[in-house]
Amino acid sequence: MSSRLNVRKTYKLYIGGKFPRSESGRSYVVTDAKGSFLANASRASRKDARDAVVAARAAFSGWAGATAYNRGQVLYRVAEVMEGRADQFAAEVAAGEGLRPSQARTVVAAAIDRWVWYAGWTDKLAQVVGGTNPVAGPYFDFSIPEPTGVVAVLAPQDSSLLGLVSVLAPAVAGGNVVVAVSSQRRPLPAITLAEAFATCDLPGGVVNLLTGSAAEIGPWLAEHGDVNAIDLTGTLGASDGDEAADIDLARDLEAKAAGTLKRVRRPPLSGMQVGSPDWAAEPGLSRMTAFLETKTVWHPIGV
């Protein structure tokens, strides 16, 4: 019997529920922790970033308008599909991050658990973050959390799956739609996660995943007028070990985002020292509330 040919996979972008190649035709080689070839991945262009924002904006009203319970059920279904692909995730995490198989399985389990944790908060946020306010007059006064809109997320560079989930899940759980840029050096788990999105009930455009350089794609997203917020976590490590360049990139993107009055979540920078990554901490409400706005409504009593 003749030996069969290996089916080589090119990891594509995920935009609007579909898997296009970059319109530029560009790709780059992804290697494992030892420098050996793993796969080719699409290198997103400026137009790809624009297309992702358009897809996200189109999906926003439907996702934000869905009931919180429904969003939670959809996100829990994502976790179910992730569980079914746990072996594939573990193999990709182990190869990209240089972990032993047992360590990679632990990372994958933590990522799935974290996704479930945030999914469980979708129908509880309003009670915890919102409330009824005491006022001096015959009125009801309610404060209600609402999603910010289109959130650009630069995912952590060194944690290909757990880091991505840690910054992606809280934004989506709050009703936002996301354009995420994966780890440049370790993008494979991100696209496998996108394949999970495509095979569950998550509407196309709610999450859009781009592979390529955060330093290249980040400025386009920071300046885009239809992006409402940006998470700069992935600027740390984006410059191949040049810490000063990472800090300069974060500050440059923050300045560009100010031009369109975006909400900005900065990485932990202190002077010229990079702090420990905040995504690695136990999950909490801070990442969800970072991309929520509060609407306060007054209503006369008895009407």
VOPAGU-2260 file (C-alpha; in pm, 1 decimal, decimal comma):
REM VOPAGU-2260
SITE   aa  ch    i         X         Y         Z
SITE  MET   A    0       0,0       0,0       0,0
SITE  SER   A    1     138,2     337,6     -97,0
SITE  SER   A    2     187,3     590,1     179,3
SITE  ARG   A    3     -67,6     868,9     181,9
SITE  LEU   A    4       9,1    1236,9     150,0
SITE  ASN   A    5     -33,8    1454,7     454,9
SITE  VAL   A    6    -311,1    1711,2     416,4
SITE  ARG   A    7    -141,7    2042,2     484,7
SITE  LYS   A    8    -368,2    2301,5     639,3
SITE  THR   A    9    -346,8    2673,9     577,8
SITE  TYR   A   10    -499,2    2856,3     873,4
SITE  LYS   A   11    -728,7    3127,3     740,1
SITE  LEU   A   12    -893,2    3434,6     887,9
SITE  TYR   A   13   -1239,0    3425,6    1044,0
SITE  ILE   A   14   -1457,4    3716,6     934,8
SITE  GLY   A   15   -1835,3    3733,7     941,6
SITE  GLY   A   16   -1871,9    3362,2    1008,5
SITE  LYS   A   17   -1657,0    3264,4     708,0
SITE  PHE   A   18   -1293,8    3163,0     660,0
SITE  PRO   A   19   -1141,4    3382,3     386,9
SITE  ARG   A   20    -777,0    3406,5     297,2
SITE  SER   A   21    -626,3    3751,0     331,4
SITE  GLU   A   22    -732,6    3970,2      41,0
SITE  SER   A   23    -365,3    4057,9       1,3
SITE  GLY   A   24    -273,7    3694,2     -54,9
SITE  ARG   A   25      -9,7    3719,0     217,7
SITE  SER   A   26      73,2    3438,8     457,5
SITE  TYR   A   27     352,5    3358,4     699,6
SITE  VAL   A   28     515,7    3048,3     840,9
SITE  VAL   A   29     417,9    2936,5    1190,8
SITE  THR   A   30     681,1    2733,3    1374,3
SITE  ASP   A   31     676,3    2535,1    1696,2
SITE  ALA   A   32     872,5    2624,0    2008,6
SITE  LYS   A   33    1182,9    2459,7    1858,2
SITE  GLY   A   34    1159,6    2643,4    1526,9
SITE  SER   A   35    1021,2    2357,1    1318,2
SITE  PHE   A   36     749,3    2419,0    1060,4
SITE  LEU   A   37     390,7    2379,8    1180,7
SITE  ALA   A   38     167,9    2552,6     926,7
SITE  ASN   A   39     108,3    2856,9     712,6
SITE  ALA   A   40    -124,0    3126,4     846,2
SITE  SER   A   41    -287,9    3415,1     664,2
SITE  ARG   A   42    -137,7    3757,3     734,4
SITE  ALA   A   43    -425,4    4001,8     768,4
SITE  SER   A   44    -416,2    4329,5     577,8
SITE  ARG   A   45    -575,6    4667,4     637,8
SITE  LYS   A   46    -872,1    4572,1     420,4
SITE  ASP   A   47    -917,7    4249,7     616,4
SITE  ALA   A   48    -932,6    4457,4     934,7
SITE  ARG   A   49   -1191,5    4688,8     777,5
SITE  ASP   A   50   -1398,0    4391,4     659,9
SITE  ALA   A   51   -1388,0    4246,0    1011,1
SITE  VAL   A   52   -1513,5    4573,4    1160,3
SITE  VAL   A   53   -1796,1    4588,2     904,7
SITE  ALA   A   54   -1896,4    4230,5     990,5
SITE  ALA   A   55   -1883,0    4304,3    1362,2
SITE  ARG   A   56   -2094,8    4618,0    1330,2
SITE  ALA   A   57   -2356,2    4428,8    1128,4
SITE  ALA   A   58   -2379,7    4163,8    1400,7
SITE  PHE   A   59   -2392,4    4404,9    1694,6
SITE  SER   A   60   -2763,3    4486,4    1711,2
SITE  GLY   A   61   -2866,4    4121,5    1699,9
SITE  TRP   A   62   -2615,8    4009,1    1963,0
SITE  ALA   A   63   -2668,6    4303,0    2198,1
SITE  GLY   A   64   -3044,8    4272,4    2154,6
SITE  ALA   A   65   -3056,0    3901,7    2236,4
SITE  THR   A   66   -3167,4    3811,7    2585,6
SITE  ALA   A   67   -2886,6    3767,5    2835,6
SITE  TYR   A   68   -3004,0    3411,2    2896,3
SITE  ASN   A   69   -2981,5    3333,4    2524,7
SITE  ARG   A   70   -2629,2    3475,8    2501,8
SITE  GLY   A   71   -2527,5    3258,2    2794,1
SITE  GLN   A   72   -2667,4    2947,0    2628,3
SITE  VAL   A   73   -2485,3    3024,0    2303,1
SITE  LEU   A   74   -2155,4    3081,3    2483,8
SITE  TYR   A   75   -2199,3    2761,9    2684,5
SITE  ARG   A   76   -2243,0    2576,5    2355,3
SITE  VAL   A   77   -1904,1    2715,8    2249,1
SITE  ALA   A   78   -1753,6    2553,8    2559,0
SITE  GLU   A   79   -1915,5    2222,4    2466,1
SITE  VAL   A   80   -1755,1    2234,3    2121,1
SITE  MET   A   81   -1419,9    2333,1    2274,0
SITE  GLU   A   82   -1441,3    2030,2    2502,5
SITE  GLY   A   83   -1490,2    1807,5    2198,4
SITE  ARG   A   84   -1178,6    1955,8    2037,0
SITE  ALA   A   85    -967,8    1943,6    2353,6
SITE  ASP   A   86    -710,7    1704,4    2205,9
SITE  GLN   A   87    -654,7    1927,3    1902,1
SITE  PHE   A   88    -623,5    2235,8    2121,4
SITE  ALA   A   89    -377,3    2054,8    2348,5
SITE  ALA   A   90    -159,9    1946,4    2055,1
SITE  GLU   A   91    -146,8    2300,5    1915,2
SITE  VAL   A   92     -79,1    2460,4    2253,5
SITE  ALA   A   93     193,5    2206,9    2331,9
SITE  ALA   A   94     366,8    2262,8    1997,3
SITE  GLY   A   95     342,6    2641,0    1999,3
SITE  GLU   A   96     426,6    2704,8    2363,6
SITE  GLY   A   97     675,4    2421,9    2415,8
SITE  LEU   A   98     470,6    2251,0    2687,7
SITE  ARG   A   99     450,5    1885,8    2781,5
SITE  PRO   A  100     122,3    1719,1    2677,0
SITE  SER   A  101       0,4    1705,8    3036,8
SITE  GLN   A  102      73,5    2076,5    3082,6
SITE  ALA   A  103    -104,1    2161,7    2757,6
SITE  ARG   A  104    -412,4    1965,4    2863,2
SITE  THR   A  105    -417,3    2162,1    3189,3
SITE  VAL   A  106    -403,5    2489,8    2994,3
SITE  VAL   A  107    -686,9    2380,4    2764,8
SITE  ALA   A  108    -901,2    2275,1    3060,9
SITE  ALA   A  109    -839,3    2613,3    3224,2
SITE  ALA   A  110    -939,3    2792,7    2902,2
SITE  ILE   A  111   -1265,2    2597,6    2876,9
SITE  ASP   A  112   -1341,9    2655,5    3245,5
SITE  ARG   A  113   -1279,3    3027,0    3202,5
SITE  TRP   A  114   -1509,2    3042,8    2901,5
SITE  VAL   A  115   -1784,3    2870,9    3104,3
SITE  TRP   A  116   -1725,3    3112,4    3394,2
SITE  TYR   A  117   -1787,1    3416,5    3175,5
SITE  ALA   A  118   -2081,1    3249,6    2998,1
SITE  GLY   A  119   -2246,6    3208,6    3335,7
SITE  TRP   A  120   -2231,7    3582,4    3402,0
SITE  THR   A  121   -2435,5    3695,6    3101,2
SITE  ASP   A  122   -2769,0    3697,1    3286,9
SITE  LYS   A  123   -2624,6    3816,8    3617,9
SITE  LEU   A  124   -2441,2    4131,5    3512,8
SITE  ALA   A  125   -2749,4    4353,0    3519,2
SITE  GLN   A  126   -2825,3    4263,5    3880,5
SITE  VAL   A  127   -2468,0    4315,7    3998,1
SITE  VAL   A  128   -2364,4    4617,7    3790,3
SITE  GLY   A  129   -2702,9    4786,9    3747,0
SITE  GLY   A  130   -2952,9    4889,3    4009,7
SITE  THR   A  131   -3230,6    5114,1    4132,3
SITE  ASN   A  132   -3106,1    5450,5    4254,4
SITE  PRO   A  133   -3257,8    5655,2    4540,3
SITE  VAL   A  134   -3367,8    5998,6    4417,1
SITE  ALA   A  135   -3532,2    6303,4    4578,5
SITE  GLY   A  136   -3860,0    6304,0    4394,0
SITE  PRO   A  137   -4155,9    6093,3    4275,5
SITE  TYR   A  138   -3951,2    5898,5    4021,8
SITE  PHE   A  139   -3807,3    5557,1    3958,2
SITE  ASP   A  140   -3440,2    5581,1    3861,7
SITE  PHE   A  141   -3275,8    5276,1    3705,3
SITE  SER   A  142   -2914,8    5221,3    3596,2
SITE  ILE   A  143   -2874,5    4952,6    3331,8
SITE  PRO   A  144   -2546,6    4818,5    3185,4
SITE  GLU   A  145   -2523,0    4816,8    2806,6
SITE  PRO   A  146   -2247,8    4691,7    2573,4
SITE  THR   A  147   -2006,7    4945,8    2429,7
SITE  GLY   A  148   -2021,6    4810,8    2073,3
SITE  VAL   A  149   -1736,1    4693,8    1851,5
SITE  VAL   A  150   -1433,1    4604,1    2062,4
SITE  ALA   A  151   -1089,2    4547,1    1908,1
SITE  VAL   A  152    -882,1    4300,5    2109,8
SITE  LEU   A  153    -509,0    4240,8    2076,5
SITE  ALA   A  154    -468,7    3896,3    2231,8
SITE  PRO   A  155    -171,9    3803,5    2454,7
SITE  GLN   A  156     132,9    3698,0    2256,3
SITE  ASP   A  157     264,5    3423,3    2483,7
SITE  SER   A  158     -57,4    3241,0    2570,4
SITE  SER   A  159    -221,6    3123,6    2252,4
SITE  LEU   A  160    -548,2    2987,0    2394,5
SITE  LEU   A  161    -593,9    3071,3    2763,4
SITE  GLY   A  162    -478,9    3428,2    2705,6
SITE  LEU   A  163    -711,4    3469,7    2407,6
SITE  VAL   A  164   -1010,5    3331,9    2597,3
SITE  SER   A  165    -928,5    3555,7    2894,8
SITE  VAL   A  166    -961,4    3873,7    2687,2
SITE  LEU   A  167   -1224,9    3759,6    2437,1
SITE  ALA   A  168   -1489,1    3592,6    2654,6
SITE  PRO   A  169   -1559,3    3886,4    2890,3
SITE  ALA   A  170   -1614,9    4128,1    2602,4
SITE  VAL   A  171   -1854,7    3894,6    2421,6
SITE  ALA   A  172   -2037,8    3793,4    2740,2
SITE  GLY   A  173   -2128,6    4156,8    2799,3
SITE  GLY   A  174   -2302,5    4180,1    2461,0
SITE  ASN   A  175   -2016,8    4335,4    2264,6
SITE  VAL   A  176   -1890,2    4216,4    1928,1
SITE  VAL   A  177   -1518,7    4164,8    1880,0
SITE  VAL   A  178   -1242,9    4194,7    1622,9
SITE  ALA   A  179    -952,5    4002,5    1775,1
SITE  VAL   A  180    -591,5    3980,3    1661,2
SITE  SER   A  181    -441,2    3649,4    1771,6
SITE  SER   A  182     -90,9    3583,7    1896,3
SITE  GLN   A  183     132,9    3630,9    1594,2
SITE  ARG   A  184     376,6    3353,1    1680,5
SITE  ARG   A  185     114,2    3107,5    1807,1
SITE  PRO   A  186    -205,2    3164,3    1606,0
SITE  LEU   A  187    -317,7    2804,4    1552,2
SITE  PRO   A  188    -538,1    2762,1    1863,3
SITE  ALA   A  189    -713,6    3089,5    1778,2
SITE  ILE   A  190    -827,6    2964,8    1438,3
SITE  THR   A  191    -923,9    2628,8    1585,3
SITE  LEU   A  192   -1135,6    2826,8    1832,1
SITE  ALA   A  193   -1288,3    3009,5    1535,2
SITE  GLU   A  194   -1380,4    2670,6    1388,8
SITE  ALA   A  195   -1564,1    2602,7    1714,2
SITE  PHE   A  196   -1750,0    2932,5    1674,7
SITE  ALA   A  197   -1848,7    2840,3    1319,7
SITE  THR   A  198   -1999,6    2506,1    1425,7
SITE  CYS   A  199   -2208,7    2632,0    1716,7
SITE  ASP   A  200   -2487,9    2887,3    1740,7
SITE  LEU   A  201   -2269,0    3197,9    1769,7
SITE  PRO   A  202   -2391,0    3436,7    1497,0
SITE  GLY   A  203   -2139,0    3523,5    1227,7
SITE  GLY   A  204   -1966,1    3854,0    1293,7
SITE  VAL   A  205   -1996,5    3844,2    1673,4
SITE  VAL   A  206   -1634,5    3729,7    1688,1
SITE  ASN   A  207   -1389,2    3796,1    1405,5
SITE  LEU   A  208   -1034,3    3661,7    1429,8
SITE  LEU   A  209    -736,8    3800,2    1240,5
SITE  THR   A  210    -390,8    3646,4    1229,6
SITE  GLY   A  211     -79,5    3849,4    1166,1
SITE  SER   A  212     113,6    4128,0    1332,6
SITE  ALA   A  213     -46,5    4321,7    1618,9
SITE  ALA   A  214     199,2    4604,1    1550,7
SITE  GLU   A  215      71,4    4621,7    1192,1
SITE  ILE   A  216    -301,3    4565,8    1245,6
SITE  GLY   A  217    -333,0    4750,7    1577,0
SITE  PRO   A  218    -297,0    5106,4    1438,7
SITE  TRP   A  219    -567,8    5045,2    1179,0
SITE  LEU   A  220    -811,0    4928,4    1445,1
SITE  ALA   A  221    -712,8    5205,1    1687,3
SITE  GLU   A  222    -790,4    5472,4    1425,4
SITE  HIS   A  223   -1103,9    5310,7    1281,6
SITE  GLY   A  224   -1405,6    5531,0    1343,8
SITE  ASP   A  225   -1647,1    5238,6    1384,7
SITE  VAL   A  226   -1446,5    5068,0    1660,8
SITE  ASN   A  227   -1576,4    5176,7    2001,7
SITE  ALA   A  228   -1311,2    5029,3    2231,1
SITE  ILE   A  229    -973,2    4858,9    2217,2
SITE  ASP   A  230    -791,1    4619,2    2449,4
SITE  LEU   A  231    -413,9    4662,9    2418,1
SITE  THR   A  232    -310,5    4351,0    2612,6
SITE  GLY   A  233    -136,7    4200,1    2309,5
SITE  THR   A  234     104,1    4490,8    2268,9
SITE  LEU   A  235     323,5    4325,5    2534,0
SITE  GLY   A  236     550,9    4089,1    2345,0
SITE  ALA   A  237     446,4    4219,1    2003,5
SITE  SER   A  238     796,1    4346,1    1922,0
SITE  ASP   A  239     992,5    4020,3    1953,7
SITE  GLY   A  240    1137,1    4083,0    2297,0
SITE  ASP   A  241    1195,1    4457,7    2264,5
SITE  GLU   A  242    1021,8    4579,5    2580,2
SITE  ALA   A  243    1070,5    4947,5    2502,2
SITE  ALA   A  244     913,7    4898,3    2159,1
SITE  ASP   A  245     616,8    4720,1    2319,8
SITE  ILE   A  246     556,9    5014,7    2551,8
SITE  ASP   A  247     592,2    5261,5    2264,4
SITE  LEU   A  248     339,1    5060,3    2063,3
SITE  ALA   A  249      88,7    5060,7    2350,6
SITE  ARG   A  250     124,1    5435,5    2396,0
SITE  ASP   A  251      99,1    5501,8    2022,6
SITE  LEU   A  252    -220,1    5296,8    1993,0
SITE  GLU   A  253    -368,2    5470,9    2295,2
SITE  ALA   A  254    -295,8    5808,6    2135,6
SITE  LYS   A  255    -451,5    5698,0    1805,8
SITE  ALA   A  256    -758,8    5566,0    1988,0
SITE  ALA   A  257    -805,6    5904,2    2154,3
SITE  GLY   A  258    -868,3    6056,2    1811,8
SITE  THR   A  259   -1202,1    5874,1    1791,1
SITE  LEU   A  260   -1279,1    5876,3    2166,3
SITE  LYS   A  261   -1244,5    5502,4    2216,2
SITE  ARG   A  262   -1245,9    5324,0    2546,2
SITE  VAL   A  263    -896,0    5183,3    2602,0
SITE  ARG   A  264    -789,8    4898,2    2826,2
SITE  ARG   A  265    -415,7    4933,2    2875,9
SITE  PRO   A  266    -172,7    4655,1    2962,7
SITE  PRO   A  267      -6,9    4688,2    3305,4
SITE  LEU   A  268     262,1    4946,9    3236,0
SITE  SER   A  269     445,1    5123,5    3517,1
SITE  GLY   A  270     688,6    5384,0    3392,9
SITE  MET   A  271     916,6    5182,1    3166,8
SITE  GLN   A  272     855,7    4850,5    3343,6
SITE  VAL   A  273     610,0    4593,4    3216,8
SITE  GLY   A  274     400,3    4439,9    3492,4
SITE  SER   A  275     263,9    4086,8    3515,0
SITE  PRO   A  276     -21,3    4020,3    3271,0
SITE  ASP   A  277    -359,8    4093,7    3424,7
SITE  TRP   A  278    -536,4    3835,3    3209,1
SITE  ALA   A  279    -349,4    3561,3    3398,9
SITE  ALA   A  280    -527,4    3649,3    3724,4
SITE  GLU   A  281    -843,8    3473,7    3833,4
SITE  PRO   A  282   -1138,5    3588,2    3618,5
SITE  GLY   A  283   -1342,8    3875,1    3753,1
SITE  LEU   A  284   -1590,4    4143,9    3661,3
SITE  SER   A  285   -1334,0    4410,5    3575,1
SITE  ARG   A  286   -1279,3    4288,9    3220,2
SITE  MET   A  287   -1653,2    4276,7    3156,5
SITE  THR   A  288   -1730,2    4616,4    3306,5
SITE  ALA   A  289   -1440,9    4771,8    3112,3
SITE  PHE   A  290   -1652,4    4740,8    2797,7
SITE  LEU   A  291   -1993,7    4820,4    2943,7
SITE  GLU   A  292   -2167,9    5156,8    2955,9
SITE  THR   A  293   -2437,0    5256,8    3203,4
SITE  LYS   A  294   -2772,5    5390,6    3086,4
SITE  THR   A  295   -2975,8    5567,0    3355,1
SITE  VAL   A  296   -3352,1    5598,8    3305,3
SITE  TRP   A  297   -3595,3    5818,4    3500,8
SITE  HIS   A  298   -3965,8    5731,3    3511,5
SITE  PRO   A  299   -4246,0    5903,7    3704,5
SITE  ILE   A  300   -4401,8    5695,0    3980,0
SITE  GLY   A  301   -4763,5    5601,1    3912,0
SITE  VAL   A  302   -4750,2    5649,8    3534,2
